[in-house]
Structure formats: C-alpha cells, structure tokens
Amino acid sequence: MSHYYSEEPSSPLKTKIIELCIRGHCFKFMTASGVFSFGKLDRGTELLIKNMVLDEDWRVLDLGCGYGAIGIVASRFVEYVVMTDINRRAIQIAKKNLKINDVKNAEVRWGSLYNPVSGEKFHSIITNPPVHAGKETLREIVINAPRHLHDGGLLQLVIKTKQGAKYIKALMEENFAEVRELAKGSGYRIYAGIA
C-alpha cells in the first residue's frame, strides 16, 4: 500500500479542486489522490494555517508541503517560501497550485525532509508532520530543525492530541530554548519551538 509520504504514489491519479477563504484571502487548490488530504483541507492543517505566526520579511520552509496549502497561504504574508516534499505527485500538484494562485514568491523542491534545503536557514519551519511515517521521522523533523533556523526562529507544527502530542512536546523542549502552545482544537495542538 502506498502512503502520501511515499516517493511515488501507486494509486491512480484523481484530482479535485477545492476553494477556501482563510486569513482574509481566498484560494483555489488542486488536490490529488496519493497526496495527503485529498478533496479537503484537513482540520489540523486548517488550525495550523489560522494560528501560524508569520512576518513580512521572513523566509519560511513548508516542510512536507503536500498540495501546498500551508506554504501558499504563508506566501501572502511573508517574503519568500520554500516548499518541499518526498512525494513526487505532491510536488507536481503544489507547482500547479502556485500557478493557480498566482504565487511568485515561492518555489517547490523535491526531496526527503531537510535534504532539499541543505545549508539554508529560515525564520520559520512550518509543518503538519507525517505522523504515519513513524516516530523516527517526527524525531528527525524536530531535532534537525534548529540548524535550519535563524536565532529566534520558529518550528511551528500541528499534532493530534492523542497521536503523539506529549512525545512531540517533550522532544521540542529538549531541542528548543522555549516551546509554546499556539492553539488547540478539534483534537489537535499547535506547538511553536523557539530556536
């Protein structure tokens, strides 16, 4: 069985356009089978988008971007966004969504976790991490984030309260100067680690 964090999804390609208005802007997103949250914006991502901290002069990394909702919304509020994913279908769809939403200050790169941004630093890394990829993947996202953040930079992530929130919070507290809960709701929590 292929998962959305597989490099090449094996499911036949189906697409569906969704439209949504969030944070004062309206967007159209193409979603695809074999890419996380086909046909909808999942509740965790929505909570993260509504509560993510952004600043106009920031460079942001949308890690594991899927079809690109987080990065594309962020692009309206920050200087530049880099979006990455291991899933080649997600990369194709995210690139289409940049065009659909006329985004000029973002790019999409293929690769696993931080490999596509080796040696680069950001003001914030924002992610809805692939919980089903396992604890080791979650651990890599958290422990390697500080080396890709400027001093005072933020790792912002969403996690299901019952699917690893305690584990993630403890891991963030070990690796960040400070950890804050930005929001909670619909069974999710949004954490920010300050580098």
Backbone as CSV, one residue per row, in Angstrom:
resi,resn,N_x,N_y,N_z,CA_x,CA_y,CA_z,C_x,C_y,C_z
1,MET,0.842,-1.190,0.000,0.000,0.000,0.000,0.887,1.253,0.000
2,SER,0.543,2.210,-0.840,1.351,3.429,-0.863,0.757,4.464,0.077
3,HIS,1.633,5.236,0.697,1.206,6.310,1.596,1.548,7.641,0.952
4,TYR,0.971,8.708,1.484,1.233,10.025,0.901,2.685,10.449,1.097
5,TYR,3.424,9.756,2.016,4.840,10.099,2.172,5.731,9.169,1.349
6,SER,5.116,8.338,0.451,5.898,7.537,-0.494,6.444,8.473,-1.566
7,GLU,7.585,8.074,-2.137,8.153,8.889,-3.214,7.255,8.877,-4.444
8,GLU,6.742,7.684,-4.777,5.881,7.542,-5.966,4.559,6.885,-5.554
9,PRO,3.474,7.637,-5.373,2.192,7.015,-5.021,1.742,6.049,-6.119
10,SER,1.208,4.898,-5.711,0.799,3.900,-6.709,-0.677,4.033,-7.087
11,SER,-1.425,4.851,-6.327,-2.854,4.994,-6.622,-3.052,5.744,-7.943
12,PRO,-4.094,5.383,-8.711,-4.368,6.124,-9.957,-4.620,7.589,-9.629
13,LEU,-4.167,8.485,-10.509,-4.306,9.920,-10.247,-5.743,10.381,-10.430
14,LYS,-6.297,10.937,-9.363,-7.594,11.632,-9.435,-7.356,13.007,-8.833
15,THR,-7.978,14.031,-9.395,-7.810,15.368,-8.825,-9.165,15.981,-8.510
16,LYS,-9.149,16.905,-7.576,-10.368,17.612,-7.191,-9.958,19.009,-6.745
17,ILE,-10.644,20.020,-7.260,-10.356,21.402,-6.876,-11.187,21.781,-5.654
18,ILE,-10.540,22.388,-4.673,-11.270,22.918,-3.524,-11.030,24.433,-3.459
19,GLU,-12.001,25.147,-2.931,-11.863,26.597,-2.775,-12.081,26.937,-1.325
20,LEU,-11.235,27.828,-0.787,-11.440,28.236,0.585,-10.908,29.636,0.822
21,CYS,-11.521,30.313,1.790,-11.066,31.636,2.218,-10.585,31.498,3.651
22,ILE,-9.351,31.937,3.888,-8.737,31.785,5.206,-7.750,32.926,5.421
23,ARG,-7.699,33.472,6.599,-6.823,34.600,6.940,-7.011,35.784,5.988
24,GLY,-8.251,36.000,5.560,-8.558,37.175,4.756,-8.238,37.069,3.275
25,HIS,-7.870,35.879,2.814,-7.582,35.661,1.392,-8.343,34.428,0.912
26,CYS,-8.666,34.405,-0.394,-9.341,33.234,-0.968,-8.381,32.496,-1.891
27,PHE,-8.480,31.177,-1.877,-7.555,30.321,-2.618,-8.315,29.222,-3.335
28,LYS,-7.688,28.727,-4.408,-8.153,27.509,-5.086,-7.005,26.519,-5.022
29,PHE,-7.279,25.305,-4.583,-6.248,24.278,-4.530,-6.680,23.054,-5.316
30,MET,-5.781,22.574,-6.163,-5.977,21.251,-6.754,-5.478,20.246,-5.719
31,THR,-6.295,19.255,-5.402,-5.871,18.177,-4.511,-5.801,16.905,-5.357
32,ALA,-5.062,15.908,-4.886,-4.868,14.705,-5.694,-4.846,13.459,-4.824
33,SER,-5.320,12.355,-5.410,-5.209,11.058,-4.742,-3.725,10.757,-4.548
34,GLY,-3.394,10.092,-3.455,-1.990,9.769,-3.186,-1.221,10.924,-2.571
35,VAL,-1.921,12.057,-2.346,-1.330,13.224,-1.675,-2.209,13.510,-0.462
36,PHE,-1.594,13.839,0.670,-2.319,13.999,1.931,-3.543,14.905,1.792
37,SER,-4.655,14.446,2.376,-5.905,15.207,2.487,-6.558,15.507,1.138
38,PHE,-6.793,14.460,0.362,-7.442,14.576,-0.952,-8.853,15.133,-0.795
39,GLY,-9.159,16.176,-1.562,-10.517,16.695,-1.641,-10.949,17.602,-0.505
40,LYS,-10.019,17.895,0.427,-10.406,18.773,1.540,-9.157,19.363,2.184
41,LEU,-9.379,20.367,3.025,-8.321,20.862,3.899,-8.557,20.184,5.242
42,ASP,-7.594,19.365,5.690,-7.834,18.643,6.942,-7.843,19.610,8.126
43,ARG,-8.481,19.203,9.208,-8.711,20.095,10.355,-7.411,20.540,11.019
44,GLY,-6.432,19.644,11.080,-5.144,20.006,11.689,-4.432,21.086,10.898
45,THR,-4.402,20.931,9.569,-3.770,21.933,8.712,-4.500,23.264,8.806
46,GLU,-5.819,23.209,8.845,-6.615,24.437,8.951,-6.296,25.186,10.250
47,LEU,-6.211,24.445,11.363,-5.885,25.060,12.656,-4.483,25.677,12.615
48,LEU,-3.548,24.977,11.982,-2.177,25.484,11.856,-2.150,26.767,11.015
49,ILE,-2.826,26.746,9.866,-2.845,27.931,8.988,-3.442,29.137,9.717
50,LYS,-4.524,28.905,10.453,-5.184,30.028,11.143,-4.321,30.628,12.247
51,ASN,-3.434,29.810,12.825,-2.678,30.249,14.003,-1.181,30.408,13.791
52,MET,-0.678,30.082,12.582,0.771,30.170,12.382,1.236,31.623,12.460
53,VAL,2.398,31.797,13.074,2.994,33.123,13.244,3.819,33.433,11.996
54,LEU,3.562,34.608,11.399,4.236,34.991,10.156,4.687,36.440,10.248
55,ASP,5.741,36.774,9.514,6.222,38.157,9.485,6.642,38.486,8.062
56,GLU,6.423,39.737,7.648,6.580,40.086,6.230,7.996,39.928,5.689
57,ASP,9.023,39.989,6.551,10.378,39.837,5.998,10.957,38.436,6.201
58,TRP,10.115,37.482,6.498,10.580,36.117,6.760,10.740,35.272,5.501
59,ARG,11.726,34.364,5.569,11.813,33.226,4.654,11.271,32.033,5.428
60,VAL,10.328,31.326,4.830,9.634,30.226,5.512,9.836,28.924,4.742
61,LEU,9.971,27.827,5.485,10.022,26.484,4.896,8.735,25.753,5.236
62,ASP,7.994,25.338,4.208,6.829,24.464,4.377,7.342,23.047,4.142
63,LEU,7.595,22.332,5.238,8.227,21.011,5.186,7.161,19.928,5.026
64,GLY,7.256,19.137,3.949,6.234,18.129,3.664,4.970,18.826,3.208
65,CYS,5.100,19.593,2.133,4.067,20.571,1.751,2.778,19.964,1.215
66,GLY,2.809,18.680,0.783,1.599,18.125,0.182,1.196,18.946,-1.025
67,TYR,-0.109,19.278,-1.142,-0.524,20.066,-2.309,-0.244,21.565,-2.126
68,GLY,0.280,21.958,-0.947,0.821,23.304,-0.818,0.016,24.316,-0.035
69,ALA,-1.020,23.882,0.695,-1.903,24.843,1.369,-1.155,25.754,2.338
70,ILE,-0.312,25.179,3.203,0.385,25.978,4.225,1.293,27.017,3.563
71,GLY,2.139,26.557,2.649,3.101,27.454,2.005,2.444,28.539,1.166
72,ILE,1.364,28.180,0.478,0.695,29.147,-0.396,-0.019,30.219,0.434
73,VAL,-0.676,29.821,1.519,-1.287,30.832,2.395,-0.179,31.705,3.004
74,ALA,0.896,31.069,3.484,2.005,31.829,4.090,2.599,32.839,3.110
75,SER,2.617,32.493,1.815,3.240,33.362,0.808,2.580,34.735,0.725
76,ARG,1.341,34.839,1.172,0.643,36.124,1.158,1.132,37.065,2.272
77,PHE,1.866,36.499,3.234,2.242,37.271,4.433,3.746,37.387,4.649
78,VAL,4.550,36.625,3.911,5.999,36.615,4.143,6.752,36.954,2.855
79,GLU,8.074,37.121,2.997,8.883,37.496,1.839,9.040,36.338,0.850
80,TYR,9.346,35.128,1.374,9.620,34.007,0.467,9.321,32.679,1.157
81,VAL,8.840,31.715,0.376,8.523,30.386,0.906,9.190,29.315,0.044
82,VAL,9.844,28.372,0.716,10.338,27.163,0.053,9.454,26.007,0.526
83,MET,8.917,25.246,-0.425,8.032,24.125,-0.111,8.713,22.834,-0.554
84,THR,8.754,21.839,0.321,9.422,20.577,-0.016,8.515,19.388,0.282
85,ASP,8.733,18.300,-0.465,8.015,17.048,-0.194,8.771,15.893,-0.839
86,ILE,8.641,14.710,-0.247,9.255,13.494,-0.807,8.384,12.905,-1.918
87,ASN,7.090,13.258,-1.894,6.100,12.668,-2.796,6.113,13.445,-4.128
88,ARG,6.512,12.767,-5.200,6.656,13.446,-6.499,5.314,13.971,-7.028
89,ARG,4.248,13.256,-6.732,2.922,13.727,-7.157,2.565,15.015,-6.412
90,ALA,2.891,15.062,-5.109,2.645,16.281,-4.322,3.410,17.460,-4.921
91,ILE,4.641,17.225,-5.333,5.467,18.283,-5.931,4.790,18.837,-7.191
92,GLN,4.319,17.940,-8.063,3.649,18.371,-9.310,2.400,19.194,-8.993
93,ILE,1.599,18.720,-8.032,0.348,19.397,-7.690,0.637,20.742,-7.022
94,ALA,1.620,20.781,-6.117,1.970,22.044,-5.438,2.437,23.084,-6.462
95,LYS,3.209,22.651,-7.454,3.662,23.585,-8.509,2.463,24.137,-9.282
96,LYS,1.487,23.279,-9.574,0.267,23.743,-10.260,-0.481,24.745,-9.391
97,ASN,-0.520,24.482,-8.070,-1.240,25.376,-7.171,-0.563,26.738,-7.032
98,LEU,0.769,26.785,-7.186,1.450,28.088,-7.209,0.930,28.910,-8.386
99,LYS,0.776,28.246,-9.554,0.287,28.945,-10.755,-1.185,29.350,-10.593
100,ILE,-2.014,28.412,-10.114,-3.450,28.680,-9.952,-3.663,29.906,-9.056
101,ASN,-2.830,30.026,-8.015,-2.993,31.118,-7.051,-2.056,32.297,-7.323
102,ASP,-1.402,32.266,-8.495,-0.534,33.355,-8.939,0.504,33.741,-7.877
103,VAL,1.163,32.719,-7.322,2.183,32.945,-6.292,3.541,33.091,-6.971
104,LYS,4.203,34.228,-6.731,5.503,34.498,-7.360,6.661,34.394,-6.361
105,ASN,6.351,34.380,-5.072,7.409,34.409,-4.058,7.540,33.069,-3.331
106,ALA,7.392,31.979,-4.093,7.557,30.643,-3.507,8.072,29.686,-4.563
107,GLU,8.718,28.621,-4.111,9.184,27.569,-5.019,8.963,26.217,-4.357
108,VAL,8.910,25.184,-5.181,8.676,23.825,-4.705,9.899,22.985,-5.054
109,ARG,10.407,22.239,-4.070,11.578,21.373,-4.290,11.268,19.961,-3.828
110,TRP,11.767,18.986,-4.589,11.564,17.584,-4.232,12.693,17.093,-3.338
111,GLY,12.347,16.248,-2.368,13.367,15.578,-1.563,12.852,15.252,-0.174
112,SER,13.629,14.457,0.544,13.245,13.991,1.874,13.640,15.000,2.953
113,LEU,12.690,15.341,3.800,12.892,16.212,4.953,13.753,17.428,4.606
114,TYR,14.934,17.575,5.249,15.728,18.798,5.048,16.735,18.694,3.902
115,ASN,16.781,17.561,3.211,17.763,17.408,2.114,17.671,18.509,1.055
116,PRO,16.461,18.934,0.633,16.382,19.954,-0.419,16.831,21.348,0.036
117,VAL,17.022,21.544,1.352,17.407,22.875,1.839,18.716,22.819,2.633
118,SER,19.566,21.875,2.266,20.848,21.692,2.950,21.618,23.014,3.013
119,GLY,22.040,23.397,4.204,22.834,24.615,4.380,22.036,25.909,4.413
120,GLU,20.710,25.841,4.237,19.886,27.059,4.235,19.242,27.277,5.607
121,LYS,18.966,28.545,5.889,18.298,28.894,7.156,17.017,29.666,6.877
122,PHE,16.066,29.504,7.786,14.745,30.120,7.644,14.361,30.812,8.950
123,HIS,13.388,31.719,8.847,12.853,32.350,10.051,11.809,31.441,10.708
124,SER,11.168,30.598,9.878,10.226,29.624,10.437,10.140,28.392,9.547
125,ILE,10.010,27.238,10.189,9.704,25.973,9.520,8.298,25.619,9.984
126,ILE,7.404,25.407,9.029,6.002,25.134,9.364,5.629,23.783,8.759
127,THR,5.028,22.907,9.560,4.752,21.562,9.060,3.564,20.909,9.758
128,ASN,2.822,20.135,8.965,1.881,19.163,9.504,2.596,17.831,9.267
129,PRO,3.348,17.346,10.258,4.258,16.224,10.004,3.528,14.917,9.703
130,PRO,4.155,14.046,8.895,3.520,12.763,8.539,3.602,11.774,9.693
131,VAL,2.641,11.854,10.599,2.644,11.019,11.808,2.758,9.536,11.458
132,HIS,2.096,9.140,10.362,2.091,7.719,9.995,3.439,7.245,9.449
133,ALA,4.352,8.171,9.193,5.693,7.771,8.758,6.505,7.246,9.943
134,GLY,5.998,7.454,11.160,6.652,6.879,12.341,7.406,7.905,13.170
135,LYS,7.731,7.467,14.406,8.374,8.367,15.376,9.749,8.832,14.915
136,GLU,10.476,7.986,14.199,11.827,8.362,13.763,11.781,9.576,12.834
137,THR,10.786,9.603,11.939,10.630,10.737,11.025,10.268,12.002,11.812
138,LEU,9.346,11.875,12.771,8.966,13.018,13.612,10.186,13.536,14.363
139,ARG,10.981,12.596,14.875,12.179,12.959,15.646,13.158,13.736,14.767
140,GLU,13.372,13.250,13.543,14.300,13.933,12.622,13.831,15.355,12.317
141,ILE,12.517,15.514,12.123,11.974,16.848,11.831,12.303,17.799,12.982
142,VAL,12.082,17.352,14.210,12.273,18.228,15.377,13.747,18.471,15.672
143,ILE,14.558,17.398,15.756,15.938,17.602,16.216,16.807,18.300,15.167
144,ASN,16.439,18.187,13.879,17.237,18.853,12.842,16.743,20.253,12.494
145,ALA,15.582,20.639,13.039,15.036,21.967,12.725,15.957,23.114,13.163
146,PRO,16.526,23.091,14.395,17.301,24.255,14.831,18.450,24.634,13.892
147,ARG,19.083,23.656,13.251,20.204,24.012,12.368,19.734,24.679,11.072
148,HIS,18.419,24.643,10.822,17.862,25.322,9.638,17.082,26.575,10.021
149,LEU,17.233,27.005,11.278,16.530,28.207,11.742,17.518,29.287,12.154
150,HIS,17.189,30.537,11.851,17.954,31.660,12.392,17.734,31.688,13.907
151,ASP,18.629,32.357,14.628,18.431,32.523,16.076,17.068,33.160,16.324
152,GLY,16.305,32.564,17.221,14.961,33.073,17.499,13.909,32.591,16.515
153,GLY,14.335,31.777,15.527,13.398,31.240,14.536,12.446,30.225,15.153
154,LEU,11.342,29.966,14.443,10.289,29.107,14.988,10.087,27.830,14.178
155,LEU,9.996,26.704,14.876,9.426,25.489,14.290,7.967,25.482,14.726
156,GLN,7.046,25.541,13.760,5.618,25.524,14.073,5.016,24.252,13.494
157,LEU,4.364,23.467,14.338,3.781,22.219,13.844,2.463,21.910,14.517
158,VAL,1.699,21.066,13.825,0.417,20.602,14.362,0.530,19.103,14.630
159,ILE,-0.081,18.677,15.718,-0.056,17.252,16.050,-1.386,16.890,16.701
160,LYS,-1.869,15.673,16.428,-3.103,15.212,17.086,-2.819,15.012,18.559
161,THR,-3.713,15.507,19.396,-3.531,15.415,20.842,-3.296,13.967,21.268
162,LYS,-4.028,13.033,20.653,-3.921,11.625,21.055,-2.920,10.834,20.205
163,GLN,-2.260,11.492,19.248,-1.300,10.774,18.396,0.080,11.393,18.503
164,GLY,0.590,11.485,19.708,1.980,11.898,19.836,2.231,13.310,20.310
165,ALA,1.194,14.023,20.784,1.405,15.408,21.229,2.396,15.474,22.399
166,LYS,2.264,14.565,23.368,3.177,14.576,24.523,4.606,14.291,24.079
167,TYR,4.751,13.307,23.195,6.078,12.930,22.684,6.727,14.107,21.962
168,ILE,5.968,14.745,21.075,6.488,15.868,20.281,6.848,17.041,21.185
169,LYS,5.985,17.353,22.153,6.255,18.489,23.037,7.540,18.249,23.833
170,ALA,7.698,17.032,24.356,8.908,16.704,25.128,10.153,16.808,24.246
171,LEU,10.049,16.313,23.022,11.165,16.362,22.069,11.527,17.810,21.739
172,MET,10.516,18.632,21.558,10.757,20.051,21.261,11.403,20.742,22.463
173,GLU,10.965,20.393,23.669,11.540,21.017,24.870,13.014,20.665,25.038
174,GLU,13.418,19.475,24.546,14.829,19.072,24.597,15.678,19.834,23.583
175,ASN,15.059,20.261,22.485,15.827,20.810,21.362,15.649,22.303,21.113
176,PHE,14.739,22.936,21.840,14.469,24.362,21.642,14.573,25.115,22.958
177,ALA,14.909,26.405,22.864,15.052,27.249,24.051,13.713,27.390,24.782
178,GLU,12.642,27.435,23.989,11.312,27.621,24.570,10.280,26.963,23.664
179,VAL,9.227,26.404,24.258,8.132,25.813,23.481,6.818,26.417,23.953
180,ARG,6.013,26.866,22.991,4.708,27.446,23.329,3.602,26.680,22.617
181,GLU,2.452,26.583,23.253,1.270,26.054,22.576,0.534,27.251,21.982
182,LEU,0.458,27.301,20.652,-0.169,28.435,19.972,-1.688,28.308,19.938
183,ALA,-2.169,27.071,19.843,-3.620,26.858,19.735,-3.932,25.396,19.980
184,LYS,-5.209,25.125,20.302,-5.682,23.743,20.335,-7.146,23.733,19.942
185,GLY,-7.574,22.605,19.369,-8.961,22.475,18.947,-9.119,21.307,18.005
186,SER,-10.332,20.775,17.898,-10.646,19.639,17.010,-9.713,18.447,17.227
187,GLY,-9.217,18.296,18.461,-8.335,17.161,18.755,-6.892,17.375,18.329
188,TYR,-6.517,18.630,18.031,-5.132,18.943,17.604,-4.528,19.998,18.513
189,ARG,-3.198,20.036,18.499,-2.464,21.101,19.186,-1.433,21.686,18.239
190,ILE,-1.233,23.002,18.342,-0.215,23.683,17.552,0.897,24.108,18.501
191,TYR,2.116,23.639,18.235,3.256,23.997,19.073,4.227,24.849,18.263
192,ALA,4.890,25.771,18.953,5.983,26.536,18.358,7.214,26.372,19.231
193,GLY,8.319,25.923,18.627,9.599,25.856,19.302,10.442,27.035,18.877
194,ILE,10.987,27.764,19.842,11.805,28.942,19.543,13.269,28.563,19.634
195,ALA,14.000,28.724,18.518,15.405,28.303,18.450,16.306,29.274,19.206
